[in-house]
């Protein structure tokens, strides 16, 4: 389960305004749990919503969670389920960090921020040297976005 002497890492993108009693939170929690059981480190944006849920799912099931925070969000606190927090100066540096550190990406339902993360990661994968990294879009909502 190691690549270049480091654990395999999956970046999970998704909505930040998801409530803890929602189906989206439960889905992200299950995703973190499954990734932890498979030996992956979960990486995400480090704040609330699906970021918290996937980190919590990983951490509560024997896995590890890394949050990559943006220096632009000084008013936001990292969620309580992170084993490590990395701070980057802005959103673009945050997404670049996640792109280079992750071995794969799972994109859950989200809004503008999630769409931006998907677009940047997809573009970097198309033009860079990391074309082998899978990008998995989870849920029916992405079909409508990609058909547009």
NUNU-243141 format. One record per residue: residue number from 1; residue in one letter; x, y, z of N, C-alpha, C in turn. Coordinates in Angstrom, 2 decimals, padded with zeros to 5 digits. Example, Ala and Ser with C-alpha at 12.3 -4.5 7.8 and 13.67 -1.06 7.14 Angstrom:
<sites>
{pos=1 code=A n.X=013.19 n.Y=-005.69 n.Z=007.80 ca.X=012.30 ca.Y=-004.50 ca.Z=007.80 c.X=013.20 c.Y=-003.30 c.Z=007.80}
{pos=2 code=S n.X=012.85 n.Y=-002.25 n.Z=007.08 ca.X=013.67 ca.Y=-001.06 ca.Z=007.14 c.X=012.90 c.Y=000.03 c.Z=007.87}
</sites>
This chain:
<sites>
{pos=1 code=X n.X=000.81 n.Y=-001.19 n.Z=000.00 ca.X=000.00 ca.Y=000.00 ca.Z=000.00 c.X=000.87 c.Y=001.27 c.Z=000.00}
{pos=2 code=X n.X=002.10 n.Y=001.14 n.Z=-000.33 ca.X=002.97 ca.Y=002.30 ca.Z=-000.31 c.X=003.45 c.Y=002.61 c.Z=-001.73}
{pos=3 code=X n.X=003.62 n.Y=003.87 n.Z=-001.99 ca.X=004.16 ca.Y=004.32 ca.Z=-003.25 c.X=005.20 c.Y=005.38 c.Z=-002.91}
{pos=4 code=X n.X=006.41 n.Y=005.18 n.Z=-003.33 ca.X=007.48 ca.Y=006.11 ca.Z=-003.01 c.X=007.58 c.Y=006.35 c.Z=-001.50}
{pos=5 code=X n.X=007.47 n.Y=005.28 n.Z=-000.71 ca.X=007.58 ca.Y=005.34 ca.Z=000.75 c.X=006.55 c.Y=006.25 c.Z=001.41}
{pos=6 code=X n.X=005.40 n.Y=006.41 n.Z=000.80 ca.X=004.33 ca.Y=007.17 ca.Z=001.44 c.X=003.01 c.Y=006.45 c.Z=001.19}
{pos=7 code=X n.X=002.08 n.Y=006.68 n.Z=002.10 ca.X=000.77 ca.Y=006.05 ca.Z=001.97 c.X=000.04 c.Y=006.61 c.Z=000.76}
{pos=8 code=X n.X=-000.74 n.Y=005.77 n.Z=000.12 ca.X=-001.56 ca.Y=006.25 ca.Z=-000.99 c.X=-002.62 c.Y=007.19 c.Z=-000.45}
{pos=9 code=X n.X=-002.85 n.Y=008.26 n.Z=-001.18 ca.X=-003.72 ca.Y=009.33 ca.Z=-000.72 c.X=-004.81 c.Y=009.60 c.Z=-001.74}
{pos=10 code=X n.X=-006.04 n.Y=009.77 n.Z=-001.24 ca.X=-007.17 ca.Y=010.13 ca.Z=-002.09 c.X=-007.71 c.Y=011.47 c.Z=-001.61}
{pos=11 code=X n.X=-007.78 n.Y=012.43 n.Z=-002.51 ca.X=-008.37 ca.Y=013.73 ca.Z=-002.20 c.X=-009.87 c.Y=013.64 c.Z=-002.44}
{pos=12 code=X n.X=-010.63 n.Y=014.09 n.Z=-001.46 ca.X=-012.09 ca.Y=014.07 ca.Z=-001.55 c.X=-012.57 c.Y=015.52 c.Z=-001.59}
{pos=13 code=X n.X=-013.30 n.Y=015.87 n.Z=-002.65 ca.X=-013.88 ca.Y=017.20 ca.Z=-002.79 c.X=-015.39 c.Y=017.08 c.Z=-002.62}
{pos=14 code=X n.X=-016.01 n.Y=018.11 n.Z=-002.05 ca.X=-017.46 ca.Y=018.11 ca.Z=-001.89 c.X=-017.92 c.Y=019.36 c.Z=-001.17}
{pos=15 code=X n.X=-019.21 n.Y=019.43 n.Z=-000.93 ca.X=-019.84 ca.Y=020.61 ca.Z=-000.36 c.X=-019.40 c.Y=020.93 c.Z=001.05}
{pos=16 code=X n.X=-019.21 n.Y=022.22 n.Z=001.31 ca.X=-018.78 ca.Y=022.67 ca.Z=002.64 c.X=-019.94 c.Y=023.03 c.Z=003.55}
{pos=17 code=X n.X=-021.13 n.Y=023.18 n.Z=003.00 ca.X=-022.27 ca.Y=023.61 ca.Z=003.81 c.X=-023.22 c.Y=022.46 c.Z=004.13}
{pos=18 code=X n.X=-022.74 n.Y=021.26 n.Z=004.02 ca.X=-023.55 ca.Y=020.07 ca.Z=004.27 c.X=-023.71 c.Y=019.88 c.Z=005.78}
{pos=19 code=X n.X=-024.94 n.Y=019.64 n.Z=006.20 ca.X=-025.22 ca.Y=019.44 ca.Z=007.63 c.X=-024.91 c.Y=018.00 c.Z=008.05}
{pos=20 code=X n.X=-024.60 n.Y=017.84 n.Z=009.32 ca.X=-024.19 ca.Y=016.53 ca.Z=009.81 c.X=-025.32 c.Y=015.50 c.Z=009.81}
{pos=21 code=X n.X=-026.57 n.Y=015.93 n.Z=009.68 ca.X=-027.69 ca.Y=015.00 ca.Z=009.63 c.X=-028.20 c.Y=014.75 c.Z=008.21}
{pos=22 code=X n.X=-027.42 n.Y=015.15 n.Z=007.22 ca.X=-027.85 ca.Y=015.01 ca.Z=005.81 c.X=-027.32 c.Y=013.73 c.Z=005.16}
{pos=23 code=X n.X=-027.96 n.Y=013.36 n.Z=004.06 ca.X=-027.52 ca.Y=012.20 ca.Z=003.28 c.X=-026.12 c.Y=012.44 c.Z=002.70}
{pos=24 code=X n.X=-025.81 n.Y=013.67 n.Z=002.31 ca.X=-024.49 ca.Y=013.99 ca.Z=001.75 c.X=-023.39 c.Y=013.79 c.Z=002.79}
{pos=25 code=X n.X=-023.67 n.Y=014.16 n.Z=004.04 ca.X=-022.70 ca.Y=013.96 ca.Z=005.12 c.X=-022.47 c.Y=012.47 c.Z=005.33}
{pos=26 code=X n.X=-023.56 n.Y=011.71 n.Z=005.37 ca.X=-023.45 ca.Y=010.26 ca.Z=005.56 c.X=-022.67 c.Y=009.62 c.Z=004.42}
{pos=27 code=X n.X=-022.88 n.Y=010.08 n.Z=003.21 ca.X=-022.16 ca.Y=009.54 ca.Z=002.05 c.X=-020.66 c.Y=009.85 c.Z=002.17}
{pos=28 code=X n.X=-020.32 n.Y=011.07 n.Z=002.54 ca.X=-018.91 ca.Y=011.45 ca.Z=002.69 c.X=-018.26 c.Y=010.69 c.Z=003.84}
{pos=29 code=X n.X=-018.99 n.Y=010.49 n.Z=004.93 ca.X=-018.48 ca.Y=009.71 ca.Z=006.06 c.X=-018.18 c.Y=008.28 c.Z=005.59}
{pos=30 code=X n.X=-019.13 n.Y=007.67 n.Z=004.89 ca.X=-018.94 ca.Y=006.31 ca.Z=004.38 c.X=-017.74 c.Y=006.25 c.Z=003.44}
{pos=31 code=X n.X=-017.56 n.Y=007.28 n.Z=002.62 ca.X=-016.41 ca.Y=007.33 ca.Z=001.70 c.X=-015.11 c.Y=007.33 c.Z=002.50}
{pos=32 code=X n.X=-015.02 n.Y=008.16 n.Z=003.53 ca.X=-013.83 ca.Y=008.20 ca.Z=004.38 c.X=-013.58 c.Y=006.86 c.Z=005.05}
{pos=33 code=X n.X=-014.64 n.Y=006.23 n.Z=005.53 ca.X=-014.53 ca.Y=004.92 ca.Z=006.19 c.X=-014.01 c.Y=003.87 c.Z=005.22}
{pos=34 code=X n.X=-014.59 n.Y=003.82 n.Z=004.02 ca.X=-014.15 ca.Y=002.84 ca.Z=003.03 c.X=-012.70 c.Y=003.06 c.Z=002.61}
{pos=35 code=X n.X=-012.33 n.Y=004.31 n.Z=002.44 ca.X=-010.94 ca.Y=004.62 ca.Z=002.06 c.X=-009.98 c.Y=004.21 c.Z=003.17}
{pos=36 code=X n.X=-010.35 n.Y=004.47 n.Z=004.42 ca.X=-009.50 ca.Y=004.07 ca.Z=005.55 c.X=-009.35 c.Y=002.56 c.Z=005.61}
{pos=37 code=X n.X=-010.45 n.Y=001.84 n.Z=005.43 ca.X=-010.39 ca.Y=000.38 ca.Z=005.47 c.X=-009.53 c.Y=-000.18 c.Z=004.34}
{pos=38 code=X n.X=-009.47 n.Y=000.54 n.Z=003.22 ca.X=-008.65 ca.Y=000.11 ca.Z=002.09 c.X=-007.20 c.Y=000.57 c.Z=002.21}
{pos=39 code=X n.X=-006.87 n.Y=001.29 n.Z=003.28 ca.X=-005.49 ca.Y=001.70 ca.Z=003.52 c.X=-005.10 c.Y=003.04 c.Z=002.93}
{pos=40 code=X n.X=-006.07 n.Y=003.82 n.Z=002.47 ca.X=-005.77 ca.Y=005.13 ca.Z=001.90 c.X=-005.81 c.Y=006.22 c.Z=002.96}
{pos=41 code=X n.X=-005.01 n.Y=007.24 n.Z=002.78 ca.X=-005.10 ca.Y=008.46 ca.Z=003.56 c.X=-006.13 c.Y=009.34 c.Z=002.86}
{pos=42 code=X n.X=-007.02 n.Y=009.96 n.Z=003.64 ca.X=-008.01 ca.Y=010.89 ca.Z=003.10 c.X=-007.44 c.Y=012.29 c.Z=003.20}
{pos=43 code=X n.X=-007.50 n.Y=013.02 n.Z=002.08 ca.X=-007.08 ca.Y=014.41 ca.Z=002.05 c.X=-008.27 c.Y=015.23 c.Z=001.57}
{pos=44 code=X n.X=-008.48 n.Y=016.37 n.Z=002.20 ca.X=-009.54 ca.Y=017.26 ca.Z=001.74 c.X=-009.22 c.Y=018.68 c.Z=002.15}
{pos=45 code=X n.X=-010.18 n.Y=019.58 n.Z=001.96 ca.X=-009.96 ca.Y=021.00 ca.Z=002.25 c.X=-009.91 c.Y=021.37 c.Z=003.71}
{pos=46 code=X n.X=-010.25 n.Y=020.44 n.Z=004.60 ca.X=-010.02 ca.Y=020.63 ca.Z=006.02 c.X=-011.06 c.Y=021.37 c.Z=006.83}
{pos=47 code=X n.X=-012.14 n.Y=021.81 n.Z=006.20 ca.X=-013.14 ca.Y=022.57 ca.Z=006.94 c.X=-014.36 c.Y=021.70 c.Z=007.21}
{pos=48 code=X n.X=-015.58 n.Y=022.26 n.Z=007.13 ca.X=-016.80 ca.Y=021.56 ca.Z=007.49 c.X=-017.44 c.Y=020.81 c.Z=006.35}
{pos=49 code=X n.X=-018.68 n.Y=020.38 n.Z=006.57 ca.X=-019.45 ca.Y=019.69 ca.Z=005.55 c.X=-018.86 c.Y=018.34 c.Z=005.18}
{pos=50 code=X n.X=-018.75 n.Y=018.08 n.Z=003.89 ca.X=-018.21 ca.Y=016.79 ca.Z=003.45 c.X=-016.73 c.Y=016.63 c.Z=003.78}
{pos=51 code=X n.X=-016.04 n.Y=017.76 n.Z=003.95 ca.X=-014.63 ca.Y=017.68 ca.Z=004.35 c.X=-014.53 c.Y=017.08 c.Z=005.75}
{pos=52 code=X n.X=-015.36 n.Y=017.59 n.Z=006.66 ca.X=-015.39 ca.Y=017.04 ca.Z=008.01 c.X=-015.85 c.Y=015.59 c.Z=007.99}
{pos=53 code=X n.X=-016.89 n.Y=015.31 n.Z=007.22 ca.X=-017.46 ca.Y=013.96 ca.Z=007.20 c.X=-016.46 c.Y=012.93 c.Z=006.69}
{pos=54 code=X n.X=-015.76 n.Y=013.22 n.Z=005.61 ca.X=-014.81 ca.Y=012.23 ca.Z=005.07 c.X=-013.62 c.Y=012.06 c.Z=006.01}
{pos=55 code=X n.X=-013.15 n.Y=013.15 n.Z=006.63 ca.X=-012.06 ca.Y=013.05 ca.Z=007.60 c.X=-012.52 c.Y=012.25 c.Z=008.82}
{pos=56 code=X n.X=-013.71 n.Y=012.51 n.Z=009.28 ca.X=-014.26 ca.Y=011.80 ca.Z=010.44 c.X=-014.42 c.Y=010.31 c.Z=010.14}
{pos=57 code=X n.X=-014.94 n.Y=010.00 n.Z=008.95 ca.X=-015.10 ca.Y=008.61 ca.Z=008.56 c.X=-013.78 c.Y=007.88 c.Z=008.53}
{pos=58 code=X n.X=-012.74 n.Y=008.55 n.Z=008.05 ca.X=-011.41 ca.Y=007.94 ca.Z=008.01 c.X=-010.86 c.Y=007.77 c.Z=009.42}
{pos=59 code=X n.X=-010.88 n.Y=008.85 n.Z=010.17 ca.X=-010.26 ca.Y=008.83 ca.Z=011.50 c.X=-010.96 c.Y=007.87 c.Z=012.46}
{pos=60 code=X n.X=-012.28 n.Y=007.82 n.Z=012.43 ca.X=-013.02 ca.Y=006.94 ca.Z=013.35 c.X=-012.94 c.Y=005.47 c.Z=012.95}
{pos=61 code=X n.X=-012.31 n.Y=005.20 n.Z=011.82 ca.X=-012.20 ca.Y=003.82 ca.Z=011.34 c.X=-010.75 c.Y=003.42 c.Z=011.09}
{pos=62 code=X n.X=-009.86 n.Y=004.02 n.Z=011.89 ca.X=-008.46 ca.Y=003.62 ca.Z=011.86 c.X=-007.61 c.Y=004.25 c.Z=010.79}
{pos=63 code=X n.X=-008.16 n.Y=005.20 n.Z=010.05 ca.X=-007.42 ca.Y=005.84 ca.Z=008.97 c.X=-006.84 c.Y=007.18 c.Z=009.39}
{pos=64 code=X n.X=-006.32 n.Y=007.85 n.Z=008.42 ca.X=-005.66 ca.Y=009.13 ca.Z=008.64 c.X=-006.28 c.Y=010.17 c.Z=007.73}
{pos=65 code=X n.X=-006.41 n.Y=011.41 n.Z=008.22 ca.X=-007.01 ca.Y=012.49 ca.Z=007.45 c.X=-006.10 c.Y=013.72 c.Z=007.47}
{pos=66 code=X n.X=-005.91 n.Y=014.28 n.Z=006.28 ca.X=-005.09 ca.Y=015.49 ca.Z=006.12 c.X=-005.99 c.Y=016.57 c.Z=005.54}
{pos=67 code=X n.X=-005.96 n.Y=017.75 n.Z=006.13 ca.X=-006.69 ca.Y=018.90 ca.Z=005.60 c.X=-005.73 c.Y=019.91 c.Z=005.01}
{pos=68 code=X n.X=-006.06 n.Y=020.41 n.Z=003.83 ca.X=-005.25 ca.Y=021.45 ca.Z=003.20 c.X=-006.09 c.Y=022.73 c.Z=003.26}
{pos=69 code=X n.X=-005.67 n.Y=023.64 n.Z=004.11 ca.X=-006.42 ca.Y=024.86 ca.Z=004.38 c.X=-005.93 c.Y=026.01 c.Z=003.51}
{pos=70 code=X n.X=-006.79 n.Y=027.00 n.Z=003.33 ca.X=-006.42 ca.Y=028.19 ca.Z=002.57 c.X=-006.20 c.Y=029.35 c.Z=003.52}
{pos=71 code=X n.X=-005.10 n.Y=030.05 n.Z=003.37 ca.X=-004.82 ca.Y=031.24 ca.Z=004.16 c.X=-005.84 c.Y=032.34 c.Z=003.94}
{pos=72 code=X n.X=-006.62 n.Y=032.24 n.Z=002.86 ca.X=-007.66 ca.Y=033.23 ca.Z=002.60 c.X=-008.86 c.Y=033.08 c.Z=003.53}
{pos=73 code=X n.X=-009.00 n.Y=031.94 n.Z=004.16 ca.X=-010.16 ca.Y=031.66 ca.Z=005.02 c.X=-009.77 c.Y=031.77 c.Z=006.50}
{pos=74 code=X n.X=-009.26 n.Y=032.90 n.Z=006.90 ca.X=-008.78 ca.Y=033.09 ca.Z=008.27 c.X=-009.89 c.Y=032.92 c.Z=009.31}
{pos=75 code=X n.X=-011.12 n.Y=033.21 n.Z=008.95 ca.X=-012.24 ca.Y=033.13 ca.Z=009.90 c.X=-012.72 c.Y=031.69 c.Z=010.11}
{pos=76 code=X n.X=-012.31 n.Y=030.77 n.Z=009.25 ca.X=-012.76 ca.Y=029.38 ca.Z=009.36 c.X=-011.76 c.Y=028.55 c.Z=010.16}
{pos=77 code=X n.X=-012.28 n.Y=027.71 n.Z=011.00 ca.X=-011.43 ca.Y=026.80 ca.Z=011.78 c.X=-011.40 c.Y=025.44 c.Z=011.11}
{pos=78 code=X n.X=-010.27 n.Y=024.74 n.Z=011.18 ca.X=-010.22 ca.Y=023.38 ca.Z=010.64 c.X=-011.14 c.Y=022.47 c.Z=011.44}
{pos=79 code=X n.X=-011.63 n.Y=021.43 n.Z=010.81 ca.X=-012.49 ca.Y=020.49 ca.Z=011.53 c.X=-011.67 c.Y=019.68 c.Z=012.53}
{pos=80 code=X n.X=-012.36 n.Y=019.06 n.Z=013.46 ca.X=-011.71 ca.Y=018.37 ca.Z=014.58 c.X=-011.19 c.Y=016.98 c.Z=014.23}
{pos=81 code=X n.X=-011.37 n.Y=016.53 n.Z=012.99 ca.X=-011.03 ca.Y=015.16 ca.Z=012.63 c.X=-009.80 c.Y=015.06 c.Z=011.74}
{pos=82 code=X n.X=-008.93 n.Y=016.03 n.Z=011.82 ca.X=-007.71 ca.Y=016.03 ca.Z=011.00 c.X=-006.52 c.Y=015.55 c.Z=011.83}
{pos=83 code=X n.X=-005.73 n.Y=014.68 n.Z=011.23 ca.X=-004.47 ca.Y=014.27 ca.Z=011.84 c.X=-003.36 c.Y=015.26 c.Z=011.52}
{pos=84 code=X n.X=-003.55 n.Y=015.98 n.Z=010.42 ca.X=-002.54 ca.Y=016.94 ca.Z=009.97 c.X=-003.25 c.Y=018.05 c.Z=009.20}
{pos=85 code=X n.X=-002.82 n.Y=019.27 n.Z=009.43 ca.X=-003.33 ca.Y=020.41 ca.Z=008.67 c.X=-002.17 c.Y=021.10 c.Z=007.96}
{pos=86 code=X n.X=-002.35 n.Y=021.32 n.Z=006.69 ca.X=-001.36 ca.Y=022.02 ca.Z=005.87 c.X=-002.02 c.Y=023.32 c.Z=005.43}
{pos=87 code=X n.X=-001.34 n.Y=024.45 n.Z=005.59 ca.X=-001.90 ca.Y=025.74 ca.Z=005.19 c.X=-001.16 c.Y=026.22 c.Z=003.95}
{pos=88 code=X n.X=-001.92 n.Y=026.60 n.Z=002.93 ca.X=-001.38 ca.Y=027.21 ca.Z=001.72 c.X=-001.95 c.Y=028.60 c.Z=001.58}
{pos=89 code=X n.X=-001.25 n.Y=029.47 n.Z=000.87 ca.X=-001.59 ca.Y=030.89 ca.Z=000.87 c.X=-002.95 c.Y=031.23 c.Z=000.26}
{pos=90 code=X n.X=-003.39 n.Y=030.49 n.Z=-000.74 ca.X=-004.67 ca.Y=030.81 ca.Z=-001.38 c.X=-005.32 c.Y=029.54 c.Z=-001.93}
{pos=91 code=X n.X=-006.50 n.Y=029.71 n.Z=-002.51 ca.X=-007.25 ca.Y=028.56 ca.Z=-003.02 c.X=-006.49 c.Y=027.81 c.Z=-004.11}
{pos=92 code=X n.X=-005.83 n.Y=028.52 n.Z=-004.99 ca.X=-005.11 ca.Y=027.87 ca.Z=-006.08 c.X=-003.95 c.Y=027.03 c.Z=-005.55}
{pos=93 code=X n.X=-003.21 n.Y=027.58 n.Z=-004.59 ca.X=-002.10 ca.Y=026.83 ca.Z=-003.99 c.X=-002.63 c.Y=025.63 c.Z=-003.22}
{pos=94 code=X n.X=-003.78 n.Y=025.79 n.Z=-002.59 ca.X=-004.42 ca.Y=024.68 ca.Z=-001.87 c.X=-004.77 c.Y=023.54 c.Z=-002.82}
{pos=95 code=X n.X=-005.39 n.Y=023.87 n.Z=-003.94 ca.X=-005.77 ca.Y=022.83 ca.Z=-004.91 c.X=-004.54 c.Y=022.21 c.Z=-005.55}
{pos=96 code=X n.X=-003.53 n.Y=023.01 n.Z=-005.86 ca.X=-002.28 ca.Y=022.47 ca.Z=-006.42 c.X=-001.64 c.Y=021.49 c.Z=-005.44}
{pos=97 code=X n.X=-001.62 n.Y=021.84 n.Z=-004.16 ca.X=-001.06 ca.Y=020.95 ca.Z=-003.13 c.X=-001.79 c.Y=019.61 c.Z=-003.14}
{pos=98 code=X n.X=-003.11 n.Y=019.68 n.Z=-003.17 ca.X=-003.90 ca.Y=018.46 ca.Z=-003.16 c.X=-003.67 c.Y=017.66 c.Z=-004.44}
{pos=99 code=X n.X=-003.57 n.Y=018.35 n.Z=-005.56 ca.X=-003.34 ca.Y=017.66 ca.Z=-006.83 c.X=-002.02 c.Y=016.89 c.Z=-006.80}
{pos=100 code=X n.X=-000.98 n.Y=017.53 n.Z=-006.34 ca.X=000.34 ca.Y=016.89 ca.Z=-006.36 c.X=000.48 c.Y=015.81 c.Z=-005.29}
{pos=101 code=X n.X=-000.21 n.Y=015.96 n.Z=-004.17 ca.X=-000.09 ca.Y=015.00 ca.Z=-003.08 c.X=-000.97 c.Y=013.77 c.Z=-003.25}
{pos=102 code=X n.X=-002.08 n.Y=013.91 n.Z=-003.96 ca.X=-003.05 ca.Y=012.82 ca.Z=-004.07 c.X=-002.71 c.Y=011.87 c.Z=-005.22}
{pos=103 code=X n.X=-003.11 n.Y=010.62 n.Z=-005.02 ca.X=-002.96 ca.Y=009.61 ca.Z=-006.07 c.X=-004.24 c.Y=009.46 c.Z=-006.88}
{pos=104 code=X n.X=-005.35 n.Y=009.95 n.Z=-006.33 ca.X=-006.65 ca.Y=009.88 ca.Z=-007.00 c.X=-007.56 c.Y=010.92 c.Z=-006.36}
{pos=105 code=X n.X=-008.71 n.Y=011.18 n.Z=-007.02 ca.X=-009.65 ca.Y=012.19 ca.Z=-006.57 c.X=-011.06 c.Y=011.64 c.Z=-006.62}
{pos=106 code=X n.X=-011.83 n.Y=011.92 n.Z=-005.58 ca.X=-013.25 ca.Y=011.60 ca.Z=-005.57 c.X=-013.98 c.Y=012.91 c.Z=-005.37}
{pos=107 code=X n.X=-014.91 n.Y=013.20 n.Z=-006.29 ca.X=-015.65 ca.Y=014.44 ca.Z=-006.24 c.X=-017.11 c.Y=014.13 c.Z=-005.91}
{pos=108 code=X n.X=-017.53 n.Y=014.57 n.Z=-004.74 ca.X=-018.90 ca.Y=014.40 ca.Z=-004.29 c.X=-019.74 c.Y=015.60 c.Z=-004.74}
{pos=109 code=X n.X=-021.02 n.Y=015.55 n.Z=-004.46 ca.X=-021.90 ca.Y=016.66 ca.Z=-004.78 c.X=-021.44 c.Y=017.90 c.Z=-004.03}
{pos=110 code=X n.X=-021.45 n.Y=019.03 n.Z=-004.71 ca.X=-021.04 ca.Y=020.28 ca.Z=-004.09 c.X=-021.58 c.Y=021.45 c.Z=-004.89}
{pos=111 code=X n.X=-020.99 n.Y=022.61 n.Z=-004.68 ca.X=-021.43 ca.Y=023.78 ca.Z=-005.43 c.X=-020.22 c.Y=024.42 c.Z=-006.12}
{pos=112 code=X n.X=-020.15 n.Y=025.74 n.Z=-006.11 ca.X=-019.12 ca.Y=026.44 ca.Z=-006.89 c.X=-017.70 c.Y=026.03 c.Z=-006.54}
{pos=113 code=X n.X=-017.40 n.Y=025.91 n.Z=-005.25 ca.X=-016.05 ca.Y=025.55 ca.Z=-004.83 c.X=-015.66 c.Y=024.16 c.Z=-005.31}
{pos=114 code=X n.X=-016.60 n.Y=023.24 n.Z=-005.21 ca.X=-016.35 ca.Y=021.86 ca.Z=-005.66 c.X=-016.15 c.Y=021.82 c.Z=-007.17}
{pos=115 code=X n.X=-016.97 n.Y=022.57 n.Z=-007.89 ca.X=-016.83 ca.Y=022.64 ca.Z=-009.34 c.X=-015.48 c.Y=023.23 c.Z=-009.72}
{pos=116 code=X n.X=-015.05 n.Y=024.26 n.Z=-009.01 ca.X=-013.73 ca.Y=024.86 ca.Z=-009.28 c.X=-012.62 c.Y=023.86 c.Z=-009.02}
{pos=117 code=X n.X=-012.72 n.Y=023.11 n.Z=-007.92 ca.X=-011.70 ca.Y=022.10 ca.Z=-007.62 c.X=-011.64 c.Y=021.05 c.Z=-008.72}
{pos=118 code=X n.X=-012.81 n.Y=020.57 n.Z=-009.15 ca.X=-012.86 ca.Y=019.60 ca.Z=-010.23 c.X=-012.22 c.Y=020.16 c.Z=-011.50}
{pos=119 code=X n.X=-012.61 n.Y=021.37 n.Z=-011.88 ca.X=-012.10 ca.Y=021.96 ca.Z=-013.12 c.X=-010.58 c.Y=022.11 c.Z=-013.09}
{pos=120 code=X n.X=-010.04 n.Y=022.57 n.Z=-011.98 ca.X=-008.59 ca.Y=022.78 ca.Z=-011.88 c.X=-007.85 c.Y=021.45 c.Z=-011.89}
{pos=121 code=X n.X=-008.33 n.Y=020.48 n.Z=-011.11 ca.X=-007.67 ca.Y=019.17 ca.Z=-011.06 c.X=-007.75 c.Y=018.49 c.Z=-012.43}
{pos=122 code=X n.X=-008.89 n.Y=018.56 n.Z=-013.07 ca.X=-009.07 ca.Y=017.96 ca.Z=-014.39 c.X=-008.12 c.Y=018.60 c.Z=-015.39}
{pos=123 code=X n.X=-008.02 n.Y=019.93 n.Z=-015.35 ca.X=-007.12 ca.Y=020.62 ca.Z=-016.27 c.X=-005.67 c.Y=020.26 c.Z=-016.01}
{pos=124 code=X n.X=-005.27 n.Y=020.24 n.Z=-014.74 ca.X=-003.88 ca.Y=019.87 ca.Z=-014.41 c.X=-003.58 c.Y=018.45 c.Z=-014.87}
{pos=125 code=X n.X=-004.54 n.Y=017.56 n.Z=-014.72 ca.X=-004.34 ca.Y=016.17 ca.Z=-015.15 c.X=-004.22 c.Y=016.06 c.Z=-016.66}
{pos=126 code=X n.X=-004.93 n.Y=016.89 n.Z=-017.39 ca.X=-004.90 ca.Y=016.83 ca.Z=-018.86 c.X=-003.60 c.Y=017.39 c.Z=-019.43}
{pos=127 code=X n.X=-003.05 n.Y=018.42 n.Z=-018.81 ca.X=-001.88 ca.Y=019.08 ca.Z=-019.39 c.X=-000.57 c.Y=018.75 c.Z=-018.69}
{pos=128 code=X n.X=-000.64 n.Y=018.12 n.Z=-017.53 ca.X=000.57 ca.Y=017.85 ca.Z=-016.76 c.X=001.10 c.Y=016.45 c.Z=-016.94}
{pos=129 code=X n.X=002.04 n.Y=016.12 n.Z=-016.10 ca.X=002.67 ca.Y=014.80 ca.Z=-016.14 c.X=001.92 c.Y=013.77 c.Z=-015.30}
{pos=130 code=X n.X=000.84 n.Y=014.17 n.Z=-014.64 ca.X=000.10 ca.Y=013.28 ca.Z=-013.75 c.X=-001.20 c.Y=012.80 c.Z=-014.36}
{pos=131 code=X n.X=-001.17 n.Y=012.41 n.Z=-015.63 ca.X=-002.37 ca.Y=011.99 ca.Z=-016.34 c.X=-002.92 c.Y=010.66 c.Z=-015.83}
{pos=132 code=X n.X=-002.14 n.Y=009.93 n.Z=-015.07 ca.X=-002.54 ca.Y=008.61 ca.Z=-014.58 c.X=-003.44 c.Y=008.68 c.Z=-013.35}
{pos=133 code=X n.X=-003.65 n.Y=009.84 n.Z=-012.77 ca.X=-004.44 ca.Y=009.95 ca.Z=-011.55 c.X=-005.93 c.Y=009.92 c.Z=-011.87}
{pos=134 code=X n.X=-006.65 n.Y=008.94 n.Z=-011.33 ca.X=-008.08 ca.Y=008.88 ca.Z=-011.61 c.X=-008.87 c.Y=009.99 c.Z=-010.92}
{pos=135 code=X n.X=-009.89 n.Y=010.47 n.Z=-011.61 ca.X=-010.83 ca.Y=011.45 ca.Z=-011.06 c.X=-012.20 c.Y=010.79 c.Z=-011.13}
{pos=136 code=X n.X=-012.79 n.Y=010.54 n.Z=-009.97 ca.X=-014.07 ca.Y=009.83 ca.Z=-009.88 c.X=-015.14 c.Y=010.82 c.Z=-009.46}
{pos=137 code=X n.X=-016.17 n.Y=010.98 n.Z=-010.29 ca.X=-017.29 ca.Y=011.86 ca.Z=-009.97 c.X=-018.40 c.Y=010.99 c.Z=-009.43}
{pos=138 code=X n.X=-018.79 n.Y=011.22 n.Z=-008.19 ca.X=-019.77 ca.Y=010.37 ca.Z=-007.54 c.X=-021.14 c.Y=011.06 c.Z=-007.52}
{pos=139 code=X n.X=-022.14 n.Y=010.43 n.Z=-008.08 ca.X=-023.49 ca.Y=010.96 ca.Z=-008.06 c.X=-023.99 c.Y=011.40 c.Z=-009.42}
{pos=140 code=X n.X=-025.30 n.Y=011.38 n.Z=-009.54 ca.X=-025.95 ca.Y=011.73 ca.Z=-010.81 c.X=-025.82 c.Y=013.21 c.Z=-011.17}
{pos=141 code=X n.X=-025.64 n.Y=014.07 n.Z=-010.19 ca.X=-025.61 ca.Y=015.51 ca.Z=-010.46 c.X=-024.48 c.Y=015.90 c.Z=-011.42}
{pos=142 code=X n.X=-023.40 n.Y=015.14 n.Z=-011.44 ca.X=-022.28 ca.Y=015.49 ca.Z=-012.31 c.X=-022.58 c.Y=015.25 c.Z=-013.79}
{pos=143 code=X n.X=-023.47 n.Y=014.33 n.Z=-014.11 ca.X=-023.82 ca.Y=014.09 ca.Z=-015.52 c.X=-024.39 c.Y=015.34 c.Z=-016.14}
{pos=144 code=X n.X=-025.25 n.Y=016.05 n.Z=-015.42 ca.X=-025.86 ca.Y=017.28 ca.Z=-015.96 c.X=-024.80 c.Y=018.35 c.Z=-016.15}
{pos=145 code=X n.X=-023.86 n.Y=018.45 n.Z=-015.24 ca.X=-022.81 ca.Y=019.46 ca.Z=-015.35 c.X=-021.93 c.Y=019.18 c.Z=-016.56}
{pos=146 code=X n.X=-021.53 n.Y=017.95 n.Z=-016.75 ca.X=-020.63 ca.Y=017.59 ca.Z=-017.84 c.X=-021.31 c.Y=017.63 c.Z=-019.20}
{pos=147 code=X n.X=-022.63 n.Y=017.47 n.Z=-019.24 ca.X=-023.35 ca.Y=017.54 ca.Z=-020.51 c.X=-023.53 c.Y=018.97 c.Z=-020.99}
{pos=148 code=X n.X=-023.42 n.Y=019.94 n.Z=-020.09 ca.X=-023.66 ca.Y=021.35 ca.Z=-020.43 c.X=-022.59 c.Y=021.88 c.Z=-021.34}
</sites>
